[in-house]
Amino acid sequence: LASATHALAPALLLLYTAPMGAVLACFSAYHLFLISVNQTSYEYAFKKAYTARANPHDRGCLGNWVGFCGGAPSVAAGEAPDVAHILI
């Protein structure tokens, strides 16, 4: 009986943590995507902001990540950010 309970605990732990890990991985991938396109979850879920026109805050994938990490200052709509100095 003691060996059965010792084998049951890791199995139950795996049955709990595997689905939680999968949900967390999906949640993280969704938010990494949102950072890449420079949108909020509300804008993406309800499609209210940029359906008929392009997102004016989208600076490209690299520019969005630089802005997320606090590197490049904001630029006016329609201007491409200068991220060449970051690649060096």
All heavy atoms as an XYZ file, in Angstrom:
649
protein
N       0.822     -1.194      0.000
C       0.000      0.000      0.000
C       0.865      1.257      0.000
O       0.532      2.217     -0.685
C      -0.935     -0.015      1.207
C      -1.904      1.164      1.304
C      -2.900      1.126      0.169
C      -2.607      1.149      2.630
N       1.959      1.248      0.719
C       2.821      2.422      0.796
C       3.468      2.714     -0.554
O       3.610      3.866     -0.944
C       3.887      2.232      1.861
N       3.851      1.665     -1.287
C       4.489      1.898     -2.585
C       3.479      2.422     -3.604
O       3.845      3.165     -4.516
C       5.142      0.616     -3.094
O       4.148     -0.366     -3.320
N       2.217      2.055     -3.459
C       1.192      2.556     -4.382
C       0.964      4.046     -4.185
O       0.790      4.794     -5.160
C      -0.106      1.788     -4.179
N       0.986      4.516     -2.956
C       0.792      5.942     -2.719
C       2.022      6.745     -3.146
O       1.890      7.883     -3.579
C       0.475      6.225     -1.242
O       1.530      5.708     -0.430
C      -0.848      5.622     -0.849
N       3.207      6.148     -3.037
C       4.411      6.839     -3.498
C       4.411      6.975     -5.013
O       4.932      7.947     -5.553
C       5.670      6.105     -3.046
C       5.956      6.250     -1.583
N       5.893      7.460     -0.932
C       6.320      5.344     -0.648
C       6.193      7.288      0.342
N       6.455      6.008      0.544
N       3.849      6.037     -5.712
C       3.778      6.108     -7.175
C       2.625      6.994     -7.633
O       2.666      7.541     -8.733
C       3.625      4.707     -7.752
N       1.610      7.135     -6.822
C       0.436      7.917     -7.196
C       0.697      9.427     -7.113
O       0.214     10.187     -7.962
C      -0.737      7.538     -6.290
C      -2.073      8.177     -6.618
C      -2.534      7.749     -7.998
C      -3.097      7.797     -5.568
N       1.463      9.864     -6.154
C       1.705     11.293     -5.972
C       2.372     11.942     -7.190
O       1.902     12.978     -7.672
C       2.513     11.534     -4.712
N       3.449     11.384     -7.744
C       4.041     12.007     -8.935
C       3.099     11.978    -10.147
O       3.086     12.923    -10.945
C       5.289     11.179     -9.214
C       5.610     10.514     -7.936
C       4.308     10.314     -7.237
N       2.300     10.941    -10.274
C       1.357     10.865    -11.390
C       0.285     11.944    -11.280
O      -0.063     12.586    -12.271
C       0.722      9.477    -11.436
N      -0.227     12.156    -10.082
C      -1.212     13.218     -9.876
C      -0.597     14.594    -10.094
O      -1.246     15.488    -10.658
C      -1.814     13.117     -8.469
C      -2.733     11.926     -8.223
C      -3.181     11.901     -6.775
C      -3.914     11.972     -9.161
N       0.633     14.758     -9.667
C       1.316     16.020     -9.886
C       1.496     16.294    -11.380
O       1.276     17.413    -11.854
C       2.671     16.016     -9.177
C       3.463     17.317     -9.208
C       2.686     18.421     -8.508
C       4.809     17.113     -8.563
N       1.836     15.276    -12.131
C       1.987     15.413    -13.574
C       0.644     15.716    -14.243
O       0.572     16.550    -15.151
C       2.592     14.148    -14.169
C       2.815     14.166    -15.674
C       3.861     15.210    -16.036
C       3.230     12.810    -16.167
N      -0.416     15.072    -13.795
C      -1.740     15.324    -14.365
C      -2.221     16.748    -14.086
O      -3.039     17.283    -14.830
C      -2.759     14.318    -13.816
C      -2.661     12.910    -14.371
C      -3.627     11.992    -13.645
C      -2.930     12.902    -15.863
N      -1.719     17.362    -13.045
C      -2.085     18.740    -12.735
C      -1.184     19.738    -13.457
O      -1.660     20.712    -14.025
C      -2.023     18.972    -11.223
C      -2.290     20.405    -10.837
C      -3.575     20.925    -10.892
C      -1.258     21.244    -10.452
C      -3.825     22.248    -10.552
C      -1.494     22.557    -10.122
C      -2.780     23.061    -10.174
O      -3.020     24.355     -9.844
N       0.127     19.499    -13.437
C       1.052     20.496    -13.971
C       1.126     20.502    -15.494
O       1.383     21.554    -16.082
C       2.462     20.291    -13.405
O       2.901     18.967    -13.694
C       2.496     20.548    -11.918
N       0.922     19.379    -16.154
C       1.006     19.350    -17.621
C      -0.058     20.237    -18.274
O       0.278     21.059    -19.130
C       0.930     17.911    -18.126
N      -1.337     20.133    -17.896
C      -2.318     21.053    -18.503
C      -2.077     22.512    -18.126
O      -2.257     23.407    -18.956
C      -3.665     20.580    -17.950
C      -3.441     19.202    -17.488
C      -2.009     19.116    -17.092
N      -1.656     22.754    -16.895
C      -1.374     24.127    -16.491
C      -0.196     24.695    -17.291
O      -0.207     25.863    -17.691
C      -1.050     24.206    -14.993
C      -2.227     23.931    -14.122
S      -3.499     25.167    -14.401
C      -4.925     24.257    -13.949
N       0.809     23.880    -17.538
C       1.945     24.316    -18.350
C       1.541     24.600    -19.784
O       2.013     25.551    -20.399
N       0.647     23.772    -20.343
C       0.166     23.994    -21.706
C      -0.636     25.290    -21.803
O      -0.478     26.055    -22.762
C      -0.671     22.804    -22.159
N      -1.488     25.547    -20.826
C      -2.266     26.790    -20.818
C      -1.335     27.991    -20.699
O      -1.496     28.990    -21.413
C      -3.299     26.775    -19.669
C      -3.908     28.148    -19.450
C      -4.375     25.743    -19.947
N      -0.350     27.913    -19.832
C       0.598     29.006    -19.663
C       1.418     29.237    -20.927
O       1.691     30.379    -21.305
C       1.521     28.721    -18.470
C       2.494     29.832    -18.105
C       1.747     31.106    -17.751
C       3.362     29.391    -16.949
N       1.809     28.169    -21.619
C       2.563     28.306    -22.865
C       1.716     28.995    -23.941
O       2.206     29.871    -24.662
C       3.037     26.941    -23.349
N       0.452     28.620    -24.050
C      -0.442     29.268    -25.023
C      -0.661     30.733    -24.676
O      -0.654     31.601    -25.560
C      -1.774     28.530    -25.089
S      -1.651     26.891    -25.802
N      -0.861     31.026    -23.423
C      -1.048     32.399    -22.962
C       0.187     33.244    -23.264
O       0.079     34.378    -23.737
C      -1.341     32.371    -21.457
C      -1.695     33.695    -20.861
C      -2.916     34.283    -21.119
C      -0.805     34.348    -20.028
C      -3.249     35.503    -20.564
C      -1.126     35.571    -19.465
C      -2.355     36.152    -19.734
N       1.362     32.683    -23.021
C       2.607     33.406    -23.294
C       2.800     33.631    -24.786
O       3.200     34.726    -25.209
C       3.799     32.629    -22.731
O       3.694     32.538    -21.341
N       2.513     32.622    -25.606
C       2.651     32.760    -27.059
C       1.709     33.837    -27.591
O       2.082     34.623    -28.468
C       2.383     31.424    -27.740
N       0.499     33.902    -27.078
C      -0.470     34.924    -27.486
C       0.061     36.316    -27.176
O      -0.019     37.230    -28.001
C      -1.803     34.669    -26.784
C      -2.849     35.738    -26.980
C      -3.377     35.999    -28.228
C      -3.304     36.488    -25.898
C      -4.341     36.979    -28.404
C      -4.274     37.464    -26.064
C      -4.788     37.706    -27.318
O      -5.730     38.669    -27.488
N       0.631     36.508    -25.996
C       1.131     37.822    -25.623
C       2.423     38.174    -26.356
O       2.668     39.352    -26.656
C       1.273     37.934    -24.107
C      -0.043     38.173    -23.474
N      -0.913     37.154    -23.165
C      -0.683     39.310    -23.142
C      -2.018     37.661    -22.657
N      -1.909     38.969    -22.642
N       3.236     37.201    -26.687
C       4.407     37.476    -27.519
C       3.967     37.938    -28.904
O       4.569     38.844    -29.494
C       5.297     36.238    -27.616
C       5.978     35.814    -26.320
C       6.704     34.489    -26.515
C       6.914     36.882    -25.813
N       2.913     37.334    -29.438
C       2.344     37.772    -30.709
C       1.827     39.200    -30.604
O       2.066     40.027    -31.494
C       1.217     36.830    -31.136
C       0.351     37.384    -32.227
C       0.804     37.449    -33.530
C      -0.919     37.855    -31.941
C       0.008     37.971    -34.533
C      -1.728     38.379    -32.933
C      -1.252     38.437    -34.238
N       1.124     39.526    -29.527
C       0.589     40.875    -29.358
C       1.703     41.916    -29.282
O       1.569     43.023    -29.823
C      -0.283     40.958    -28.106
C      -1.633     40.266    -28.197
C      -2.349     40.344    -26.858
C      -2.483     40.836    -29.303
N       2.800     41.590    -28.641
C       3.931     42.509    -28.604
C       4.488     42.701    -30.011
O       4.806     43.814    -30.421
C       5.030     41.994    -27.658
C       4.538     42.009    -26.215
C       6.313     42.821    -27.799
C       5.433     41.260    -25.259
N       4.564     41.630    -30.789
C       5.126     41.707    -32.134
C       4.305     42.580    -33.065
O       4.849     43.206    -33.967
C       5.264     40.304    -32.729
O       6.157     39.544    -31.955
N       2.977     42.631    -32.876
C       2.131     43.456    -33.738
C       1.722     44.756    -33.055
O       0.980     45.544    -33.633
C       0.877     42.685    -34.215
C       1.267     41.518    -35.090
C       0.012     42.244    -33.070
N       2.195     44.992    -31.840
C       1.961     46.224    -31.083
C       0.467     46.503    -30.905
O      -0.023     47.566    -31.264
C       2.668     47.410    -31.735
C       3.023     48.483    -30.733
O       2.916     48.270    -29.535
N       3.454     49.634    -31.214
N      -0.242     45.536    -30.357
C      -1.655     45.693    -30.042
C      -1.909     45.261    -28.610
O      -1.127     44.510    -28.033
C      -2.524     44.825    -30.960
C      -2.716     45.367    -32.337
C      -3.746     44.560    -33.099
O      -3.985     43.401    -32.804
N      -4.348     45.177    -34.086
N      -3.031     45.722    -28.080
C      -3.465     45.231    -26.781
C      -4.371     44.028    -27.001
O      -4.857     43.793    -28.109
C      -4.240     46.306    -26.008
O      -5.421     46.623    -26.724
C      -3.394     47.557    -25.812
N      -4.624     43.274    -25.966
C      -5.511     42.121    -26.099
C      -6.929     42.562    -26.418
O      -7.653     41.895    -27.154
C      -5.477     41.257    -24.838
O      -5.777     42.042    -23.710
N      -7.340     43.721    -25.926
C      -8.677     44.240    -26.217
C      -8.799     44.594    -27.699
O      -9.789     44.267    -28.345
C      -8.964     45.471    -25.357
C     -10.358     46.018    -25.549
C     -11.434     45.464    -24.867
C     -10.601     47.054    -26.428
C     -12.715     45.952    -25.052
C     -11.873     47.548    -26.618
C     -12.932     46.986    -25.927
O     -14.201     47.458    -26.115
N      -7.788     45.261    -28.233
C      -7.813     45.625    -29.649
C      -7.867     44.379    -30.530
O      -8.584     44.350    -31.523
C      -6.570     46.435    -30.024
C      -6.537     47.817    -29.445
C      -5.193     48.489    -29.630
O      -4.190     47.801    -29.889
O      -5.167     49.719    -29.498
N      -7.107     43.370    -30.169
C      -7.072     42.152    -30.986
C      -8.361     41.344    -30.847
O      -8.898     40.851    -31.831
C      -5.874     41.290    -30.605
C      -5.735     40.080    -31.488
C      -5.229     40.201    -32.772
C      -6.136     38.829    -31.051
C      -5.111     39.101    -33.597
C      -6.028     37.725    -31.867
C      -5.510     37.859    -33.139
O      -5.407     36.771    -33.949
N      -8.870     41.221    -29.647
C     -10.034     40.369    -29.411
C     -11.300     40.944    -30.013
O     -12.120     40.211    -30.574
C     -10.224     40.139    -27.917
N     -11.479     42.249    -29.910
C     -12.724     42.850    -30.370
C     -12.593     43.551    -31.715
O     -13.578     44.052    -32.244
C     -13.267     43.809    -29.312
C     -13.623     43.095    -28.048
C     -12.837     43.228    -26.927
C     -14.724     42.256    -28.000
C     -13.150     42.550    -25.758
C     -15.041     41.580    -26.844
C     -14.255     41.724    -25.716
N     -11.387     43.602    -32.271
C     -11.139     44.159    -33.604
C     -11.739     45.549    -33.779
O     -12.209     45.904    -34.837
C     -11.672     43.233    -34.699
C     -11.249     41.809    -34.602
C      -9.866     41.624    -35.140
C      -9.561     40.140    -35.215
N      -8.244     39.790    -34.948
N     -11.745     46.327    -32.717
C     -12.385     47.639    -32.788
C     -11.445     48.720    -33.312
O     -11.893     49.716    -33.833
C     -12.907     48.052    -31.420
C     -14.043     47.197    -30.963
C     -14.705     47.794    -29.762
C     -15.800     46.882    -29.286
N     -17.109     47.338    -29.536
N     -10.172     48.547    -33.159
C      -9.276     49.666    -33.428
C      -8.841     49.777    -34.889
O      -8.954     50.831    -35.484
C      -8.047     49.551    -32.533
N      -8.361     48.697    -35.469
C      -7.714     48.800    -36.774
C      -8.289     47.795    -37.763
O      -7.602     46.912    -38.237
C      -6.211     48.603    -36.629
C      -5.627     49.445    -35.539
C      -5.122     48.886    -34.384
C      -5.633     50.830    -35.651
C      -4.611     49.676    -33.375
C      -5.136     51.628    -34.643
C      -4.621     51.040    -33.516
O      -4.133     51.824    -32.515
N      -9.561     47.913    -38.065
C     -10.157     46.988    -39.028
C     -10.053     47.518    -40.452
O      -9.731     46.790    -41.362
C     -11.631     46.716    -38.688
O     -12.314     47.960    -38.579
C     -11.759     45.944    -37.400
N     -10.311     48.803    -40.656
C     -10.319     49.361    -42.006
C      -8.988     50.021    -42.368
O      -8.761     50.326    -43.524
C     -11.452     50.382    -42.131
N      -8.117     50.232    -41.397
C      -6.858     50.899    -41.677
C      -5.734     50.195    -40.932
O      -5.964     49.380    -40.052
C      -6.930     52.367    -41.270
C      -7.273     52.577    -39.821
C      -7.533     54.052    -39.508
N      -8.224     54.204    -38.256
C      -7.622     54.307    -37.075
N      -6.319     54.268    -36.992
N      -8.333     54.457    -35.972
N      -4.529     50.548    -41.303
C      -3.365     49.934    -40.663
C      -3.166     50.508    -39.263
O      -3.566     51.635    -38.972
C      -2.125     50.192    -41.506
N      -2.535     49.746    -38.428
C      -2.218     50.179    -37.068
C      -1.135     51.251    -37.132
O      -0.012     50.978    -37.540
C      -1.726     48.978    -36.257
C      -1.399     49.305    -34.828
O      -1.397     50.461    -34.418
N      -1.099     48.279    -34.051
N      -1.420     52.482    -36.724
C      -0.407     53.536    -36.808
C       0.722     53.375    -35.796
O       1.755     54.015    -35.928
C      -1.208     54.816    -36.535
C      -2.368     54.363    -35.726
C      -2.691     52.971    -36.212
N       0.546     52.527    -34.813
C       1.572     52.321    -33.787
C       2.499     51.168    -34.113
O       3.485     50.956    -33.409
C       0.923     52.091    -32.426
C      -0.032     53.170    -32.045
N       0.378     54.434    -31.713
C      -1.383     53.181    -31.987
C      -0.675     55.184    -31.441
N      -1.759     54.441    -31.609
N       2.191     50.410    -35.156
C       3.006     49.259    -35.539
C       4.296     49.750    -36.185
O       4.277     50.443    -37.183
C       2.234     48.365    -36.504
C       2.960     47.058    -36.765
O       3.970     46.786    -36.102
O       2.494     46.314    -37.647
N       5.431     49.408    -35.578
C       6.737     49.831    -36.092
C       7.514     48.654    -36.676
O       8.727     48.708    -36.775
C       7.543     50.451    -34.959
C       6.916     51.722    -34.423
C       7.761     52.314    -33.342
N       7.180     51.958    -32.055
C       7.763     52.166    -30.904
N       8.953     52.682    -30.852
N       7.163     51.844    -29.784
N       6.815     47.588    -37.020
C       7.505     46.386    -37.472
C       7.872     45.544    -36.270
O       7.926     46.023    -35.141
N       8.128     44.281    -36.501
C       8.367     43.353    -35.389
C       9.555     43.793    -34.522
O       9.442     43.881    -33.300
C       8.587     41.949    -35.935
S       8.659     40.692    -34.657
N      10.682     44.095    -35.146
C      11.864     44.493    -34.376
C      11.633     45.812    -33.655
O      11.972     45.957    -32.477
C      13.083     44.586    -35.293
C      14.388     45.009    -34.625
C      14.785     44.009    -33.546
C      15.483     45.140    -35.655
N      11.043     46.772    -34.344
C      10.764     48.060    -33.718
C       9.799     47.941    -32.552
O       9.937     48.630    -31.544
N       8.809     47.056    -32.683
C       7.857     46.837    -31.585
C       8.559     46.241    -30.371
O       8.283     46.633    -29.235
C       6.722     45.934    -32.036
C       5.843     46.583    -33.086
O       5.817     47.795    -33.222
N       5.137     45.773    -33.831
N       9.447     45.291    -30.603
C      10.158     44.676    -29.480
C      11.117     45.656    -28.824
O      11.271     45.670    -27.603
C      10.888     43.409    -29.931
C       9.972     42.243    -29.901
C       9.300     41.702    -30.948
C       9.586     41.500    -28.755
N       8.511     40.669    -30.515
C       8.676     40.521    -29.184
C       9.911     41.566    -27.410
C       8.093     39.608    -28.299
C       9.332     40.659    -26.536
C       8.436     39.694    -26.987
N      11.760     46.492    -29.633
C      12.655     47.509    -29.063
C      11.851     48.472    -28.208
O      12.253     48.823    -27.095
C      13.409     48.242    -30.190
C      14.119     49.478    -29.662
C      14.397     47.307    -30.850
N      10.691     48.895    -28.701
C       9.832     49.777    -27.921
C       9.317     49.112    -26.663
O       9.228     49.739    -25.605
N       8.997     47.840    -26.737
C       8.527     47.104    -25.561
C       9.618     47.019    -24.493
O       9.344     47.150    -23.305
C       8.076     45.700    -25.965
C       7.687     44.833    -24.814
C       6.474     45.029    -24.165
C       8.524     43.827    -24.361
C       6.107     44.235    -23.095
C       8.164     43.040    -23.290
C       6.955     43.233    -22.659
N      10.843     46.825    -24.933
C      11.956     46.719    -23.991
C      12.458     48.068    -23.519
O      13.376     48.136    -22.706
C      13.093     45.929    -24.631
S      12.666     44.205    -24.925
N      11.859     49.150    -24.039
C      12.213     50.481    -23.573
C      13.369     51.106    -24.317
O      13.923     52.097    -23.846
N      13.742     50.581    -25.486
C      14.912     51.079    -26.197
C      14.694     52.323    -27.016
O      15.370     53.326    -26.830
N      13.775     52.297    -27.943
C      13.607     53.407    -28.882
C      12.442     54.289    -28.452
O      11.422     53.792    -28.003
C      13.364     52.869    -30.282
N      12.580     55.591    -28.596
C      11.444     56.467    -28.282
C      10.342     56.321    -29.319
O      10.567     55.816    -30.407
C      12.058     57.863    -28.329
C      13.246     57.721    -29.206
C      13.745     56.324    -29.012
N       9.159     56.780    -28.994
C       8.046     56.717    -29.922
C       8.338     57.581    -31.134
O       9.024     58.591    -31.032
C       6.761     57.225    -29.288
O       6.604     56.729    -28.014
N       7.772     57.194    -32.244
C       7.911     57.982    -33.467
C       6.528     58.374    -33.936
O       5.525     57.773    -33.565
C       8.648     57.191    -34.570
C      10.070     56.929    -34.164
C       7.936     55.904    -34.883
N       6.468     59.411    -34.762
C       5.183     59.861    -35.295
C       4.603     58.795    -36.209
O       5.329     57.977    -36.775
C       5.375     61.160    -36.058
N       3.301     58.794    -36.350
C       2.631     57.811    -37.197
C       3.146     57.930    -38.620
O       3.290     59.011    -39.166
C       1.128     58.039    -37.160
N       3.447     56.804    -39.204
C       3.916     56.783    -40.578
C       5.424     56.806    -40.717
O       5.950     56.528    -41.777
N       6.150     57.140    -39.667
C       7.607     57.149    -39.722
C       8.145     55.808    -39.255
O       7.649     55.233    -38.305
C       8.177     58.232    -38.799
C       8.010     59.635    -39.286
C       8.674     60.613    -38.337
O       9.669     60.239    -37.686
O       8.194     61.741    -38.245
N       9.169     55.352    -39.924
C       9.830     54.108    -39.494
C      10.861     54.449    -38.440
O      11.592     55.431    -38.576
C      10.483     53.432    -40.686
N      10.948     53.678    -37.374
C      11.948     53.969    -36.347
C      13.340     53.618    -36.832
O      13.522     52.748    -37.673
C      11.526     53.078    -35.181
C      10.847     51.942    -35.838
C      10.154     52.523    -37.038
N      14.329     54.291    -36.302
C      15.718     54.004    -36.641
C      16.225     52.965    -35.649
O      16.556     53.285    -34.511
C      16.556     55.279    -36.560
C      18.002     55.038    -36.926
O      18.281     54.040    -37.637
O      18.862     55.822    -36.493
N      16.260     51.705    -36.071
C      16.718     50.630    -35.193
C      18.034     50.047    -35.663
O      18.483     49.049    -35.147
C      15.647     49.522    -35.067
C      14.426     50.015    -34.355
C      15.299     48.953    -36.424
N      18.683     50.695    -36.655
C      19.926     50.170    -37.196
C      21.023     50.160    -36.141
O      21.849     49.247    -36.096
C      20.361     50.984    -38.408
N      21.063     51.158    -35.251
C      22.113     51.218    -34.244
C      21.979     50.099    -33.207
O      22.937     49.760    -32.553
C      22.074     52.588    -33.545
C      20.824     52.816    -32.749
N      19.641     53.181    -33.332
C      20.574     52.697    -31.423
C      18.706     53.292    -32.392
N      19.258     53.015    -31.236
N      20.819     49.497    -33.101
C      20.600     48.436    -32.129
C      21.240     47.133    -32.607
O      21.691     46.325    -31.817
C      19.108     48.260    -31.860
C      18.577     49.530    -31.253
C      18.820     47.060    -30.976
C      17.090     49.604    -31.190
N      21.288     46.928    -33.915
C      21.794     45.686    -34.475
C      23.315     45.609    -34.420
O      23.887     44.561    -34.634
C      21.317     45.529    -35.912
C      19.793     45.474    -36.065
C      19.424     45.414    -37.526
C      19.228     44.278    -35.319
N      23.975     46.710    -34.161
C      25.443     46.730    -34.152
C      25.972     46.237    -32.835
O      25.464     46.425    -31.814
C      25.984     48.145    -34.454
C      25.527     48.546    -35.838
C      27.479     48.203    -34.312
C      25.853     49.978    -36.205
